[in-house]
Amino acid sequence: MLPLSVLDLSVVTTATKPSAALRNSIDLAKHADRLGYVRYWLAEHHNLSSVASPAPDLMIGQIAAVTERIRVGSGGVMLPNHAPLVVAERFKMLEALFPGRIDLGLGRAPGTDRATMHALRNRLDGREGDDFLERLLELTLWGTREFPEGHPYNNVVAMPDDAPLPPIWLLGSSDYSSDLSAQIGMGFAFAHHFASHDAIDAMIHYRARFKPSQWRSEPHAILAIAAIVAETDAEAEKLASSSDLNRLRRDRGQYLPLPSVEEALAYPYSDGERMSVERNRSRLFVGSPATVMRKLEPLIAASQPDELMVITAVFDHEARKRSYSLLADAFQLGKRAAA
């Protein structure tokens, strides 16, 4: 069966403060490690009351320290927000402390609003526009130490210098990211859970154009999806009501903590709002294990991912852990771990 991984946003709810959400992430990571999930990635978002963690590198160290086998990484570091040297140093440190277990996923977006983006970047440099490629090149050069002769950075060493950069993954929700990942020979993760671009096109495009590189000899495509699984379809639908209302609010620019099931079920949806919820459901797989597997099979068969990465946002933390357990059983992760 297909390997499974976790994408975690450290979700804040109306009953879970941000500090508790961070502790829930650590608890969920230990749970995923025991279940046989292969990766646990954490996102970078800023100034969002619905997301507790703006610093995935800090959470990676905390989680790697209390887990045993699972790879831990960023999904992702928003590279335009950071000096490439700082990213290189932090992830080389993580790789030195947890060798062979760290992933460096990179994104092009700011992960926030324009005012917060300016606050993050205005002391870095005076560059304007999309400089992601420039930053990515510099980041890789901190790993290879192959700056051109005479370059001022030739005498600067990203420490610890005996630890390599961990594997780099490019994250995206468009054909641009899939094409760039393929051209430079890096791993690719596609965000089906919020992308408007067709996931099948992006994944097939990446595989067809992949060029082997010093970073990766073969393509590796991760499909990130949103799923909510419970013992029955009815229970899963109930849990998903929180996500339905939360997504409707997000589409209006309201990034609020995840509402309870009771609040979501009591919300007086208009006909237009119900249509919006129905459209958003095309990006969310909800149901019992059998139902979710039936819904996932056509997408998996068509997009041919090497790995499925799952984000589950529900109000109750134990229900979220149970969702990942049921999905692990459906994908037979226990048999994989025992093999």
N, C-alpha and C positions, 0 to 999 in steps of 0.2 A: 504493500500500500504506500501511498504518497506520504513523505515526511511532513510533520506538522510543526509550526512555530507559533509564537505569540507576539502580537504587537500590542503594547500597553500604553495608554495615555494617562495613567494615574487619574482616573475619572473622579471628579468631585461631585457629590450628590447633595441634595438638600438636607440630608442627615449625616453626611460624612465630610468633615472639614478637610482642607488640603493636607494637613499633617497626617491625619488618619489615612487619607488616600495614598500617601507615599508608603506608609507601613503596609497597607493592603497590597501594594505592588510587590513588596518584598515577600509577603506571604504567598501571593499568587505565583511568583517565580519559583519558590521552593516547591509548590504544588506541581507546577508544570515540569520541573526537573524530575520529580518522582514519577510522573506519568509517562515520560519518554519524549517530550517535545524537544526539538533539536536546537531552537534559538529562542531567545527572549529579547526583543528589541523595545527600546523606549524612545518616545518622540520628544521633540523640542518645540514647545509653544510658549508664548509670552503674553502676559496681560489678558489671560482668559480665565474667568472664574470657574470654568468647567474642567480645567486641566491643571493638575497640581505641580507638575515637574517642568521647569524651564531649562534644566541642566542634565541631559541624559548621561554625560560622562560621570557625574557624581553618583547617579543611581546605578550605573553599570558596576562601579567598584563595590557598592554596597551589596548588590545582588550576586555578583560573582563570588564574593567572600562567603556567602551562606548557601551556595549551591555547589554541586559536585561535577556534573557532566555537561549541563546545558551551556551552549554558547550565548554570550550576552553582548548586546551591541546597541547601536543607535539607529533609530528608524524615523528621522535621522537627525544628525547635526546639520543645522541650516548654515552651510558654509559661508554665505555672504555676511553673516552676523559676526564672524570670527576671523582673527588673523590666522592664516594657515599654519604658522609656526606654533601657535598656541594649541591648535587642534592636533598637530603632529606630536608635540610633547606630551599632551595628556593621554593620547591613545597609545603612544609608545610606553608610557608608564603603566597603563593598564595591561598592555601585552607583556611587559616585564613581570608584572605581579601575577598575571593569570595566563601564562603562555598557552597559545593554541585555543583560547576560549573567547577571544574578543573579535567583534566585527565593527567596522567603521562604515555606517551607512550615511550618505550625504544627500542633502536636498538643496534645491535652488531657491525655494521660496523663503520669505522671512519668518513665516510661522506666527504672524501677528498683524496688527494694524499699522498704518503708516507712521503715526506718531511714535509708537513704541519702536518701530524699525529705526526711526531716526535717532531715538535715544540710545539704541544698541550700537549704532554704527558711527555716530557723528564725531567720535573721538578717534576712530580708527585711521581714516585717511580721507582725502578729498575726492575720491573717485565717484563717478555717477554712472547710472545705468547697470546693465547686466554684466558683471565681471566674473561670473561663476567659472568660466573656462580658465581664466587667468589664475584664479585662486586654486582651482583644482590642480593645475600644472605645478604651481608653487608647492602645494601640499605634497604631491608625489616626489618632487625634487628634495624635499626635506627627508624623505625616506631613502632615496637613492644616492643623495649627495652628488648629483651630476649637474650642478649649476654650471653655466658656461664659464670658460676661462676669463678671469678678470671680474667676475660678478661679485658685488660686495658681500653676498651671503656665503661665499666660499669659505670664509673663516668662521662661520657660525654653525654650531653643531646642535641639532635637536637631541636633547638628552631624554632618557638614557640611550647612549649611542650604540649599545650592544643589543638593543631590542628593536625588531623591525616594526614598521607600520603593520597593523593587522589588515586582513583582507578588506578592500574597499568595495562598497556597493553603491550604485547610483539609484536613487529613488525617483519615481516619477509617476505622472498621471497622463502623459501625452506621448506622441510618437517621437518628439524631440529627445526625451530622456532615453527611450529604447534605442534610438539610433546612435546617440552618443555613447551609451554603454557598450554597444556592439562595436563601434569604430575604435574605441580605445581598449577594448578587451577586458572589461570589468563585469562583475556581477550586476544584475538588474532586478529591482523589486518594483512591481506595478501596483498602484493603489486603486484597486477596483472599488473599494468602499466609498470613494468620493469622486472618482474620475468620471468625466463626461466622454472621454475618448474610449473607443472600444478596446477592451482588454485583450481580446483574441488577436486583433490586429497588432497591438503593441508587442505581445509576447512572441508571435510568429515573426514579426519584423526583426526583433532582437536576435532570434536564433538564426534567421536567414543571413543576416549581415555581420554576424560575430566574427571578429578577427583575433586569433590568439595573440597574447601579449605576455610581457614579463609578469603581469598581474594574475592572469588566468589563461590556461591552455584550452579550456572548453567553456562554452556558455553555461550559465546557471541562472535560471529565471525563477523568481519568487512571485507568487500571486497573493497579494494581500486582500483578504475579504472580511466582511463583517458578518458574524453569525451569532445567533442566540438559540441555544439548544436546551430542551427540558424533556422530562419523561414523556409528556404528551404534547400534541400540537396546541391544545387549549392553554396549557400552562406556559408554553413558549410564547404564544401570542400575547398572553397577559404580561409577561416580562418585557416583551418588545414594545408595549405601549409607551413606556418611558422614553425609549429611543425615538419612537415616532414623534412625540411631542417635542423632544429635544431637537430633532432635525428640523422640524417645522420652524422652531424659534431661531435656529442657526441660519436658516435660509433668509431670515429677516434681519440678520445681524445681531441677534440676541444670544450671546454665549453664556448662558446661565448654567448653574449646577443642574445635574441630571435630576428630573423630577421623580417623585415616587409613582408607583403603579396607581395608587389611589388618586393622586392628583391628575395623572394622565387620563385615567378612565372617566373622570368627572369633567374633563375639559369639553366645552361646547363647540365641537368642530363645525365649521360651516361646510357647505358642499364643496367649495373651492379648496378649503384646507384638506378635506378628505381626499380630494384628487391629488394634492401635493404629496400627502402621505403615501398614497398608492404608488405614485411615481418613484418616490424614494425607496420603496420596498424592493425595487429592482436591484438595489445594491445591498440588500440585507437578506440573509438566509435564515429563516425562522421555522422552527418546528421540532418534532421529535427527531431522534437520530436517523430513523429511516426516511423521514420526510426531507430533512436537510441533505442527506446523502443523495436522494433522488433529484433534488434541485441542483446540487453541485455537479453531478456527473456530466451533464452536457458541457458545462463551462470548462471543467477539467479536461475532458476529452478534446475539446476544440483548441484550448490555449496551451495545453501540454506543459504545465509548470513542472519544475523539478521539486517544488516545495510549495506548500500552502501555509500562509501566515494569517492567523486569525485574530481579529479584534472583537472582543465581546464587551459591550457596555450595557450593564444592567444595574438596577438600583441596589440590589442586595448582593453583598460580597460573596456570601456562601452560594448564592444562586449562580454567580459568575464562575466560581470554582467548579460547581457541579456541571455547568455547560461545557467547560473544557474537559472534564472527566468523561462525559458522555461522548464527546467528539473523539477523544482519544480511544475509547472503546470501539467506536464505529470505524476508525482507521487502523485498528489493531496495533496501536503503539506498544502495548505490552508485549506482544509477540516479537515485534521488532527489537525491543530492548533486550529480550531474553535470547535472541538469536546470536 
